[in-house]
């Protein structure tokens, strides 16, 4: 793992862990970072104050992904072998409880209130809803196609990416009932909400575009916006409201104005950009380039300045490139 100092824009330290981490989360209130190594089903704790490895907990033979609870007291890990959801208490770090799953899991999400979890089963074409307080699962909800990513919108709606049918299936979460299926022009491989959760952006195979969805009230497709070549990973800033869209094949990022739905800038970032995150102060978009092994830093105020001056400003939004190591795939930001 690479720890990057965003005050001097340089790698502060490389931290060794046992395995290849694919998922990292920050426990900001306690100055801890947790990394998941799926191939050995282990969670590694890093102390942010001195950037040192502190402890490791193995929860399964292999895992998929993890989520931190809103109160930062519990870390949930979705495991492939054996099939289960594991809840890790963090003070001290130990397995608190486990939820066994009937089918192979693919993805999961936790509602904003922390009361419900939804787990997708791609091959089984189903979704498992579970009550986290009672630690029990409801009967599986079966779908018409292969379910990929699942995301709660607030706590009352679950948006499920139906990959084989190329549509979004929207469920009323408390009752687990299907509200509507929304056909898409693309396969829903990537999902990204704007800051208030009122808009959902979708990219995937089928079209060089971003699909804008309004999932609240009466869910509907807003419009489809052309945005680069094979657009993939996305991230949205708050102020100003920009959507940053990675284009892995062309090695650049398309920047859309969320309000006008127009591409306001395209900036080269590196080879195979595959992950984007925004700093909490909305100053920088950080882009991880898998093939070139670096992190591109886009200064968001530079985007606004270029737009206001009708792109006459010579300095583009790309601020710098920071080498971070082979195939970076995830990042978490913390102030220490």
LOBA-820458 format. One line per 5 residues: for each residue x, y, z of N, C-alpha, C. Coordinates in steps of 0.05 Angstrom, whole numbers, padded with zeros to 5 digits, m for minus. Layout:
BEGIN
X:Y:Z:X:Y:Z:X:Y:Z; ...
END
This chain:
BEGIN
00017:m00024:00000:00000:00000:00000:00018:00025:00000; 00008:00046:m00015:00023:00071:m00016:00008:00092:00000; 00021:00106:00018:00010:00128:00032:00020:00154:00019; 00002:00170:00009:00009:00194:m00006:00002:00219:00011; 00021:00236:00015:00017:00261:00029:00006:00282:00010
m00019:00290:00013:m00031:00309:m00005:m00024:00338:00000; m00007:00343:00020:00003:00370:00025:00028:00375:00008; 00044:00355:00004:00068:00358:m00012:00067:00342:m00038; 00045:00327:m00041:00040:00311:m00065:00063:00292:m00071; 00068:00275:m00052:00090:00255:m00055:00083:00230:m00038
00094:00207:m00045:00090:00183:m00029:00105:00186:m00003; 00091:00183:00019:00104:00185:00045:00116:00159:00054; 00103:00137:00047:00113:00111:00055:00098:00089:00040; 00111:00067:00035:00099:00043:00025:00096:00024:00049; 00072:00012:00052:00066:m00005:00075:00060:m00033:00065
00076:m00052:00074:00072:m00080:00065:00050:m00094:00080; 00033:m00108:00065:00013:m00125:00077:00015:m00153:00064; 00002:m00172:00076:00004:m00200:00066:m00018:m00204:00045; m00011:m00200:00020:m00029:m00204:m00002:m00033:m00178:m00018; m00049:m00180:m00039:m00054:m00157:m00056:m00080:m00143:m00049
m00079:m00120:m00036:m00104:m00106:m00027:m00120:m00095:m00051; m00146:m00098:m00050:m00163:m00088:m00071:m00184:m00068:m00061; m00187:m00066:m00035:m00207:m00049:m00024:m00195:m00036:00001; m00199:m00010:00004:m00188:00004:00028:m00209:00024:00038; m00213:00025:00064:m00232:00044:00076:m00218:00059:00099
m00227:00083:00105:m00215:00099:00126:m00235:00102:00149; m00225:00096:00173:m00240:00100:00198:m00230:00126:00210; m00242:00148:00200:m00231:00174:00205:m00231:00183:00235; m00252:00175:00249:m00254:00183:00277:m00232:00170:00295; m00221:00149:00285:m00201:00134:00301:m00174:00133:00287
m00170:00148:00265:m00145:00149:00250:m00134:00121:00244; m00152:00105:00232:m00145:00078:00224:m00153:00074:00195; m00138:00058:00180:m00145:00050:00153:m00145:00020:00152; m00165:00009:00137:m00167:m00020:00134:m00166:m00028:00105; m00150:m00049:00100:m00146:m00058:00072:m00154:m00088:00071
m00168:m00095:00050:m00178:m00122:00046:m00161:m00136:00025; m00151:m00160:00031:m00137:m00177:00011:m00154:m00201:00006; m00169:m00200:m00017:m00189:m00221:m00022:m00179:m00249:m00024; m00154:m00252:m00036:m00145:m00280:m00041:m00140:m00296:m00015; m00135:m00282:00007:m00132:m00297:00032:m00153:m00289:00053
m00173:m00274:00044:m00195:m00267:00062:m00188:m00252:00087; m00168:m00234:00085:m00158:m00220:00109:m00162:m00190:00108; m00166:m00179:00132:m00168:m00150:00136:m00144:m00140:00151; m00131:m00119:00141:m00106:m00109:00153:m00112:m00081:00164; m00103:m00076:00188:m00107:m00049:00200:m00081:m00033:00199
m00083:m00008:00190:m00060:00010:00188:m00065:00034:00207; m00046:00041:00223:m00048:00064:00240:m00040:00089:00224; m00058:00107:00220:m00054:00130:00202:m00033:00150:00213; m00031:00152:00239:m00014:00172:00251:00016:00168:00245; 00024:00142:00244:00052:00136:00238:00055:00118:00214
00033:00113:00200:00033:00097:00175:00047:00069:00179; 00037:00055:00200:00048:00029:00205:00026:00008:00207; 00033:m00016:00199:00014:m00039:00201:00012:m00046:00230; m00013:m00050:00240:m00017:m00057:00268:m00027:m00085:00272; m00046:m00094:00256:m00056:m00121:00261:m00071:m00131:00236
m00076:m00158:00236:m00089:m00171:00214:m00110:m00191:00225; m00132:m00193:00211:m00153:m00212:00219:m00162:m00227:00194; m00159:m00254:00195:m00169:m00270:00173:m00198:m00279:00178; m00216:m00273:00160:m00244:m00279:00164:m00255:m00301:00146; m00240:m00308:00125:m00250:m00328:00105:m00226:m00337:00088
m00231:m00358:00072:m00211:m00367:00053:m00208:m00347:00030; m00230:m00335:00022:m00229:m00314:00001:m00253:m00295:00006; m00248:m00270:m00001:m00268:m00249:00004:m00273:m00233:m00022; m00292:m00215:m00021:m00299:m00199:m00045:m00295:m00169:m00040; m00309:m00159:m00019:m00308:m00130:m00014:m00316:m00125:00015
m00314:m00099:00023:m00321:m00092:00051:m00334:m00064:00052; m00348:m00060:00074:m00361:m00034:00079:m00358:m00027:00109; m00355:m00002:00115:m00353:00007:00143:m00381:00018:00151; m00390:00011:00175:m00415:00022:00184:m00414:00052:00188; m00437:00065:00188:m00438:00094:00190:m00425:00104:00216
m00429:00090:00238:m00418:00098:00263:m00389:00089:00267; m00378:00076:00246:m00350:00067:00245:m00343:00047:00267; m00363:00033:00277:m00357:00013:00298:m00354:m00015:00287; m00365:m00020:00262:m00366:m00047:00251:m00357:m00046:00222; m00341:m00066:00215:m00332:m00069:00187:m00345:m00095:00176
m00360:m00092:00154:m00374:m00115:00142:m00357:m00125:00118; m00353:m00151:00117:m00337:m00163:00096:m00354:m00184:00082; m00357:m00182:00055:m00372:m00201:00039:m00352:m00223:00030; m00358:m00248:00037:m00339:m00270:00032:m00349:m00289:00011; m00331:m00300:m00004:m00338:m00319:m00025:m00335:m00348:m00015
m00314:m00353:00001:m00309:m00380:00011:m00301:m00379:00040; m00319:m00387:00058:m00346:m00396:00054:m00365:m00372:00048; m00388:m00378:00037:m00408:m00357:00029:m00420:m00345:00054; m00413:m00320:00060:m00424:m00308:00084:m00418:m00278:00084; m00433:m00264:00101:m00427:m00236:00108:m00416:m00236:00136
m00392:m00225:00140:m00379:m00225:00166:m00379:m00197:00177; m00388:m00194:00202:m00387:m00169:00216:m00364:m00169:00236; m00345:m00150:00232:m00322:m00148:00249:m00325:m00124:00268; m00324:m00130:00294:m00323:m00108:00314:m00295:m00098:00314; m00292:m00071:00316:m00265:m00060:00313:m00252:m00051:00339
m00266:m00053:00362:m00255:m00045:00388:m00261:m00067:00408; m00245:m00088:00411:m00221:m00094:00395:m00230:m00107:00369; m00210:m00112:00351:m00216:m00123:00324:m00220:m00153:00326; m00245:m00161:00322:m00253:m00189:00324:m00278:m00194:00308; m00283:m00219:00300:m00308:m00227:00287:m00330:m00226:00308
m00351:m00210:00302:m00374:m00207:00320:m00395:m00227:00314; m00403:m00228:00288:m00423:m00248:00280:m00421:m00252:00250; m00435:m00273:00240:m00434:m00281:00212:m00462:m00287:00202; m00467:m00281:00177:m00492:m00288:00164:m00486:m00306:00140; m00496:m00331:00142:m00491:m00350:00120:m00509:m00344:00096
m00498:m00348:00072:m00513:m00342:00048:m00518:m00367:00032; m00541:m00368:00019:m00549:m00393:00005:m00536:m00395:m00022; m00528:m00372:m00034:m00516:m00372:m00061:m00491:m00356:m00061; m00475:m00359:m00082:m00450:m00344:m00085:m00456:m00314:m00087; m00444:m00297:m00070:m00449:m00269:m00070:m00432:m00255:m00092
m00441:m00231:m00100:m00426:m00215:m00120:m00420:m00187:m00109; m00439:m00174:m00097:m00435:m00146:m00087:m00455:m00142:m00064; m00450:m00120:m00049:m00469:m00114:m00027:m00468:m00084:m00021; m00488:m00075:m00007:m00489:m00047:00003:m00505:m00046:00028; m00501:m00025:00044:m00514:m00021:00070:m00531:00004:00068
m00555:00004:00078:m00572:00027:00077:m00560:00050:00094; m00568:00075:00088:m00556:00098:00101:m00562:00098:00131; m00584:00086:00140:m00591:00084:00168:m00576:00061:00182; m00564:00044:00166:m00549:00021:00177:m00567:m00002:00187; m00591:m00003:00177:m00610:m00024:00186:m00612:m00047:00167
m00608:m00042:00141:m00611:m00063:00121:m00586:m00067:00105; m00581:m00092:00097:m00560:m00098:00078:m00573:m00112:00054; m00563:m00107:00030:m00572:m00120:00006:m00548:m00133:m00007; m00551:m00159:m00014:m00529:m00174:m00026:m00538:m00186:m00053; m00523:m00181:m00074:m00531:m00191:m00100:m00518:m00219:m00105
m00532:m00236:m00119:m00523:m00262:m00127:m00525:m00263:m00158; m00503:m00257:m00171:m00504:m00254:m00200:m00513:m00280:m00214; m00500:m00302:m00208:m00506:m00327:m00222:m00534:m00338:m00214; m00542:m00334:m00189:m00568:m00343:m00180:m00591:m00324:m00188; m00583:m00300:m00199:m00603:m00281:m00207:m00622:m00274:m00184
m00611:m00265:m00162:m00627:m00260:m00139:m00613:m00239:m00121; m00628:m00229:m00101:m00618:m00210:m00082:m00627:m00219:m00054; m00608:m00218:m00035:m00614:m00224:m00007:m00616:m00198:00008; m00638:m00193:00022:m00640:m00171:00041:m00637:m00183:00069; m00623:m00168:00086:m00620:m00177:00114:m00623:m00155:00133
m00634:m00161:00156:m00638:m00142:00178:m00613:m00143:00195; m00598:m00121:00197:m00572:m00122:00211:m00576:m00122:00241; m00597:m00110:00251:m00602:m00111:00280:m00609:m00139:00290; m00625:m00153:00274:m00634:m00180:00281:m00614:m00201:00271; m00596:m00192:00253:m00576:m00210:00242:m00589:m00234:00228
m00610:m00229:00213:m00624:m00250:00199:m00630:m00241:00170; m00632:m00260:00152:m00638:m00254:00124:m00667:m00261:00118; m00678:m00245:00100:m00705:m00250:00090:m00702:m00270:00066; m00724:m00283:00058:m00723:m00300:00034:m00712:m00285:00010; m00696:m00298:m00007:m00684:m00285:m00030:m00705:m00275:m00049
m00699:m00251:m00060:m00717:m00239:m00081:m00705:m00246:m00108; m00720:m00260:m00124:m00709:m00269:m00150:m00714:m00248:m00172; m00695:m00246:m00190:m00697:m00226:m00211:m00698:m00240:m00238; m00701:m00224:m00259:m00703:m00236:m00286:m00676:m00239:m00300; m00656:m00226:m00289:m00629:m00228:m00301:m00607:m00229:m00281
m00582:m00227:m00290:m00559:m00228:m00272:m00556:m00201:m00258; m00556:m00202:m00232:m00554:m00177:m00216:m00525:m00172:m00208; m00515:m00148:m00215:m00487:m00141:m00209:m00486:m00123:m00185; m00480:m00097:m00189:m00478:m00078:m00167:m00506:m00073:m00154; m00506:m00069:m00128:m00531:m00060:m00114:m00524:m00036:m00098
m00541:m00015:m00099:m00537:00009:m00084:m00563:00019:m00072; m00562:00026:m00046:m00585:00038:m00033:m00586:00068:m00040; m00610:00078:m00046:m00614:00106:m00048:m00629:00114:m00023; m00614:00128:m00005:m00624:00134:00022:m00629:00107:00035; m00652:00102:00047:m00656:00076:00060:m00681:00062:00049
m00696:00076:00032:m00722:00065:00024:m00721:00052:m00004; m00701:00057:m00020:m00699:00045:m00046:m00673:00031:m00051; m00674:00008:m00064:m00650:m00006:m00072:m00649:m00006:m00102; m00626:00002:m00113:m00622:00002:m00142:m00604:m00022:m00149; m00614:m00040:m00166:m00598:m00064:m00173:m00592:m00063:m00203
m00567:m00068:m00209:m00558:m00067:m00237:m00563:m00095:m00250; m00583:m00096:m00267:m00589:m00121:m00281:m00572:m00122:m00306; m00550:m00138:m00305:m00530:m00137:m00326:m00540:m00151:m00352; m00551:m00174:m00350:m00559:m00189:m00374:m00582:m00177:m00388; m00600:m00163:m00373:m00623:m00150:m00386:m00618:m00120:m00392
m00594:m00110:m00385:m00587:m00082:m00389:m00609:m00063:m00379; m00614:m00065:m00353:m00634:m00047:m00341:m00628:m00044:m00312; m00640:m00024:m00300:m00639:m00020:m00271:m00665:m00030:m00259; m00663:m00047:m00238:m00687:m00056:m00224:m00687:m00041:m00197; m00709:m00027:m00192:m00711:m00010:m00168:m00732:m00023:m00149
m00723:m00028:m00124:m00739:m00041:m00105:m00746:m00023:m00081; m00770:m00026:m00070:m00777:m00013:m00045:m00764:m00030:m00023; m00743:m00019:m00010:m00727:m00035:00008:m00741:m00046:00032; m00758:m00031:00046:m00771:m00043:00070:m00789:m00067:00063; m00803:m00066:00040:m00820:m00088:00033:m00807:m00108:00014
m00784:m00100:00002:m00769:m00117:m00016:m00784:m00122:m00042; m00802:m00104:m00049:m00818:m00107:m00073:m00807:m00091:m00096; m00809:m00102:m00120:m00800:m00088:m00144:m00818:m00065:m00151; m00806:m00041:m00155:m00822:m00017:m00162:m00823:m00015:m00193; m00800:m00017:m00206:m00799:m00013:m00235:m00773:m00023:m00246
m00773:m00031:m00271:m00749:m00037:m00287:m00745:m00015:m00307; m00721:m00004:m00308:m00714:00018:m00326:m00694:00008:m00347; m00703:00003:m00372:m00684:m00005:m00394:m00663:00017:m00399; m00639:00008:m00405:m00616:00026:m00409:m00604:00022:m00437; m00590:00043:m00446:m00575:00041:m00471:m00548:00027:m00467
m00540:00023:m00442:m00514:00010:m00435:m00519:m00012:m00415; m00500:m00030:m00412:m00500:m00049:m00390:m00492:m00034:m00365; m00506:m00036:m00343:m00500:m00020:m00319:m00476:m00032:m00304; m00452:m00027:m00314:m00428:m00037:m00301:m00418:m00020:m00278; m00423:00007:m00281:m00414:00026:m00261:m00437:00044:m00253
m00440:00050:m00227:m00460:00067:m00217:m00448:00089:m00199; m00458:00113:m00201:m00448:00135:m00185:m00470:00155:m00180; m00475:00161:m00154:m00495:00182:m00146:m00482:00209:m00146; m00498:00230:m00150:m00488:00257:m00145:m00489:00262:m00115; m00482:00285:m00106:m00477:00290:m00077:m00502:00286:m00060
m00526:00294:m00069:m00550:00291:m00053:m00565:00265:m00059; m00555:00248:m00076:m00567:00223:m00082:m00591:00224:m00100; m00598:00248:m00111:m00621:00251:m00127:m00617:00243:m00156; m00592:00241:m00165:m00587:00232:m00192:m00567:00209:m00192; m00571:00191:m00210:m00553:00167:m00213:m00541:00167:m00241
m00515:00163:m00242:m00502:00162:m00268:m00492:00133:m00273; m00496:00124:m00298:m00491:00096:m00305:m00473:00095:m00330; m00452:00079:m00328:m00435:00073:m00352:m00432:00043:m00355; m00424:00035:m00379:m00420:00007:m00384:m00419:00000:m00413; m00416:m00025:m00419:m00414:m00035:m00446:m00439:m00029:m00462
m00434:m00021:m00487:m00456:m00016:m00505:m00457:00011:m00518; m00445:00032:m00505:m00446:00059:m00516:m00426:00076:m00502; m00413:00094:m00517:m00394:00113:m00505:m00409:00136:m00492; m00423:00130:m00471:m00441:00150:m00459:m00445:00145:m00430; m00455:00167:m00417:m00465:00165:m00389:m00495:00168:m00389
m00509:00149:m00376:m00538:00151:m00374:m00545:00164:m00348; m00562:00185:m00349:m00570:00200:m00326:m00598:00189:m00317; m00600:00181:m00292:m00625:00169:m00282:m00634:00185:m00258; m00661:00190:m00257:m00673:00203:m00234:m00689:00181:m00219; m00677:00169:m00198:m00689:00146:m00185:m00711:00153:m00164
m00713:00178:m00156:m00732:00185:m00135:m00760:00188:m00146; m00780:00187:m00127:m00808:00191:m00133:m00816:00172:m00156; m00821:00182:m00180:m00827:00165:m00203:m00800:00161:m00218; m00787:00138:m00214:m00761:00133:m00227:m00763:00135:m00257; m00743:00149:m00269:m00743:00152:m00298:m00715:00157:m00308
m00711:00151:m00334:m00686:00158:m00347:m00686:00187:m00356; m00666:00202:m00348:m00665:00230:m00356:m00655:00234:m00384; m00630:00228:m00389:m00619:00230:m00416:m00593:00214:m00417; m00583:00211:m00442:m00558:00196:m00447:m00539:00216:m00459; m00515:00219:m00446:m00496:00240:m00454:m00470:00226:m00464
m00462:00233:m00488:m00437:00222:m00499:m00414:00233:m00482; m00396:00214:m00473:m00375:00222:m00454:m00350:00205:m00457; m00335:00211:m00479:m00309:00197:m00482:m00311:00170:m00495; m00289:00155:m00493:m00287:00129:m00505:m00287:00107:m00484; m00308:00089:m00486:m00313:00068:m00466:m00311:00078:m00438
m00328:00097:m00430:m00328:00108:m00403:m00332:00087:m00382; m00319:00090:m00359:m00321:00070:m00338:m00325:00082:m00310; m00305:00081:m00293:m00308:00091:m00266:m00315:00120:m00265; m00330:00128:m00244:m00339:00156:m00241:m00337:00165:m00212; m00337:00191:m00209:m00339:00204:m00182:m00350:00232:m00186
m00366:00241:m00167:m00379:00267:m00169:m00370:00286:m00147; m00364:00310:m00154:m00357:00331:m00134:m00382:00345:m00126; m00381:00360:m00104:m00404:00373:m00093:m00406:00402:m00103; m00385:00418:m00097:m00385:00446:m00105:m00358:00452:m00118; m00358:00457:m00144:m00380:00456:m00162:m00388:00427:m00169
m00411:00423:m00180:m00421:00397:m00186:m00411:00386:m00213; m00389:00371:m00211:m00377:00359:m00235:m00378:00328:m00232; m00381:00315:m00255:m00379:00286:m00256:m00354:00280:m00271; m00335:00265:m00258:m00310:00257:m00270:m00313:00228:m00280; m00308:00224:m00306:m00312:00198:m00318:m00286:00188:m00330
m00277:00165:m00321:m00252:00153:m00331:m00257:00139:m00358; m00238:00144:m00377:m00239:00131:m00403:m00213:00114:m00405; m00214:00088:m00397:m00190:00072:m00395:m00175:00068:m00422; m00190:00064:m00444:m00177:00059:m00469:m00162:00083:m00481; m00172:00107:m00475:m00160:00131:m00486:m00142:00145:m00465
m00142:00135:m00440:m00124:00146:m00420:m00131:00174:m00412; m00156:00181:m00411:m00164:00208:m00402:m00189:00208:m00385; m00196:00231:m00375:m00220:00234:m00359:m00238:00256:m00371; m00263:00249:m00376:m00283:00269:m00385:m00296:00282:m00361; m00299:00308:m00361:m00311:00322:m00339:m00337:00335:m00348
m00359:00326:m00336:m00385:00336:m00343:m00395:00355:m00322; m00408:00377:m00331:m00422:00395:m00313:m00449:00381:m00307; m00454:00374:m00282:m00479:00359:m00275:m00504:00375:m00281; m00503:00401:m00278:m00527:00417:m00282:m00533:00420:m00312; m00513:00424:m00329:m00519:00429:m00357:m00517:00403:m00374
m00506:00382:m00362:m00503:00356:m00377:m00484:00359:m00400; m00464:00376:m00399:m00445:00380:m00420:m00417:00373:m00411; m00402:00361:m00430:m00374:00356:m00424:m00359:00382:m00426; m00347:00391:m00404:m00334:00417:m00403:m00304:00415:m00406; m00293:00391:m00403:m00264:00387:m00406:m00258:00357:m00409
m00236:00352:m00423:m00225:00325:m00425:m00195:00327:m00420; m00185:00313:m00400:m00157:00316:m00393:m00143:00289:m00392; m00119:00287:m00405:m00104:00262:m00403:m00094:00257:m00375; m00094:00232:m00366:m00087:00226:m00338:m00066:00204:m00336; m00064:00186:m00355:m00046:00163:m00352:m00057:00139:m00367
m00046:00116:m00362:m00054:00092:m00377:m00073:00075:m00360; m00097:00071:m00372:m00118:00055:m00360:m00128:00066:m00333; m00139:00091:m00333:m00151:00101:m00308:m00176:00083:m00301; m00177:00074:m00276:m00198:00054:m00269:m00212:00061:m00242; m00203:00082:m00229:m00215:00089:m00203:m00212:00119:m00199
m00234:00132:m00189:m00233:00160:m00183:m00246:00166:m00156; m00234:00183:m00141:m00246:00192:m00116:m00241:00222:m00113; m00258:00235:m00098:m00257:00264:m00094:m00248:00270:m00065; m00230:00289:m00061:m00222:00296:m00034:m00246:00310:m00020; m00248:00307:00007:m00271:00318:00021:m00275:00349:00018
m00253:00363:00012:m00256:00392:00009:m00263:00401:m00020; m00268:00381:m00037:m00274:00386:m00065:m00253:00401:m00081; m00228:00398:m00072:m00206:00412:m00086:m00193:00394:m00107; m00194:00368:m00103:m00179:00350:m00122:m00196:00325:m00128; m00193:00317:m00154:m00202:00290:m00162:m00177:00273:m00166
m00177:00250:m00152:m00154:00233:m00153:m00160:00209:m00171; m00144:00204:m00191:m00149:00183:m00211:m00127:00162:m00209; m00134:00137:m00205:m00114:00116:m00204:m00112:00103:m00231; m00087:00102:m00242:m00082:00090:m00268:m00069:00063:m00264; m00084:00042:m00272:m00075:00015:m00267:m00049:00008:m00282
m00049:00013:m00308:m00026:00004:m00324:m00001:00020:m00319; m00003:00046:m00315:00020:00063:m00311:00029:00065:m00282; 00012:00055:m00264:00020:00054:m00236:00024:00080:m00222; 00006:00100:m00229:00008:00126:m00217:m00019:00137:m00210; m00019:00159:m00196:m00043:00173:m00188:m00043:00201:m00200
m00063:00206:m00217:m00066:00233:m00229:m00082:00251:m00210; m00072:00275:m00207:m00086:00295:m00189:m00097:00317:m00207; m00124:00318:m00207:m00138:00339:m00222:m00147:00361:m00202; m00138:00385:m00206:m00146:00407:m00188:m00173:00418:m00198; m00194:00414:m00182:m00221:00421:m00190:m00225:00450:m00195
m00214:00469:m00179:m00217:00497:m00186:m00205:00504:m00213; m00185:00489:m00222:m00174:00494:m00249:m00195:00488:m00271; m00212:00468:m00266:m00233:00462:m00285:m00252:00485:m00288; m00261:00496:m00265:m00279:00519:m00264:m00267:00543:m00278; m00241:00548:m00273:m00228:00571:m00285:m00227:00568:m00315
m00220:00544:m00325:m00219:00539:m00354:m00246:00543:m00367; m00267:00534:m00353:m00294:00537:m00364:m00302:00566:m00365; m00297:00581:m00343:m00305:00609:m00342:m00290:00626:m00362; m00265:00618:m00369:m00250:00633:m00388:m00251:00620:m00416; m00272:00603:m00419:m00278:00590:m00445:m00253:00575:m00456
m00240:00561:m00437:m00217:00543:m00443:m00193:00558:m00455; m00191:00584:m00451:m00168:00599:m00461:m00144:00597:m00442; m00150:00588:m00418:m00129:00586:m00398:m00110:00563:m00406; m00084:00568:m00408:m00066:00548:m00419:m00062:00525:m00400; m00062:00530:m00374:m00058:00508:m00355:m00083:00492:m00352
m00082:00466:m00358:m00105:00449:m00357:m00111:00440:m00329; m00133:00425:m00325:m00140:00416:m00298:m00122:00396:m00285; m00106:00381:m00302:m00087:00361:m00290:m00065:00375:m00275; m00063:00369:m00249:m00044:00383:m00232:m00017:00369:m00233; m00017:00342:m00229:00008:00327:m00229:00002:00297:m00229
00023:00281:m00234:00023:00252:m00233:00042:00243:m00211; 00032:00225:m00194:00048:00215:m00172:00051:00184:m00175; 00076:00174:m00179:00079:00145:m00180:00073:00132:m00153; 00055:00112:m00153:00047:00100:m00128:00053:00070:m00127; 00059:00057:m00149:00064:00028:m00149:00047:00013:m00169
00051:m00012:m00171:00038:m00029:m00191:00008:m00032:m00187; m00008:m00026:m00207:m00037:m00031:m00209:m00053:m00020:m00185; m00053:00006:m00180:m00070:00016:m00158:m00100:00013:m00165; m00116:00005:m00145:m00144:m00001:m00151:m00163:00013:m00132; m00154:00023:m00109:m00173:00035:m00090:m00158:00055:m00073
m00173:00074:m00061:m00161:00095:m00045:m00180:00104:m00024; m00170:00113:m00001:m00185:00125:00021:m00170:00150:00030; m00185:00171:00037:m00173:00196:00044:m00178:00202:00073; m00157:00211:00087:m00160:00217:00115:m00142:00241:00123; m00152:00258:00140:m00136:00280:00150:m00123:00271:00176
m00096:00274:00179:m00082:00266:00203:m00064:00289:00213
END
